[in-house]
Amino acid sequence: SQIGAQLGISQMHVCRLLAQSLDRLRGWMDEEAARAG
C-alpha cells in the first residue's frame, strides 16, 4: 500500500507539473499572438 501511496503522490505531481506547463505555454502563445497581431 505504501507503493500505491507513492504512485498516487507522483501522479499528482505529474498532473500539477503538466497543468503548470500548459498554463505557461498558453500564456506564451498569447504573447506571440499579440506580438504578431
Phi, psi and omega per residue, in radians:
S1 nan -0.482 3.133
Q2 -1.121 -0.741 3.125
I3 -1.076 -0.704 3.123
G4 -1.059 -0.739 3.140
A5 -1.109 -0.757 3.135
Q6 -1.090 -0.714 3.118
L7 -1.077 -0.754 3.133
G8 -1.069 -0.740 -3.127
I9 -1.122 -0.791 -3.118
S10 -1.120 -0.666 3.105
Q11 -1.067 -0.746 3.122
M12 -1.057 -0.765 3.136
H13 -1.023 -0.842 -3.111
V14 -1.053 -0.779 -3.131
C15 -1.061 -0.760 -3.120
R16 -1.132 -0.745 3.133
L17 -1.085 -0.750 3.130
L18 -1.073 -0.759 -3.138
A19 -1.075 -0.765 3.138
Q20 -1.103 -0.765 -3.141
S21 -1.068 -0.747 -3.138
L22 -1.102 -0.740 3.131
D23 -1.068 -0.792 -3.123
R24 -1.089 -0.767 -3.130
L25 -1.084 -0.742 -3.122
R26 -1.095 -0.788 3.136
G27 -1.092 -0.707 -3.138
W28 -1.127 -0.729 3.126
M29 -1.135 -0.672 3.103
D30 -1.079 -0.759 3.127
E31 -1.073 -0.779 3.136
E32 -1.064 -0.747 -3.132
A33 -1.109 -0.759 -3.134
A34 -1.117 -0.685 -3.126
R35 -1.173 -0.684 -3.105
A36 -1.313 -0.669 -3.078
G37 -1.245 nan nan
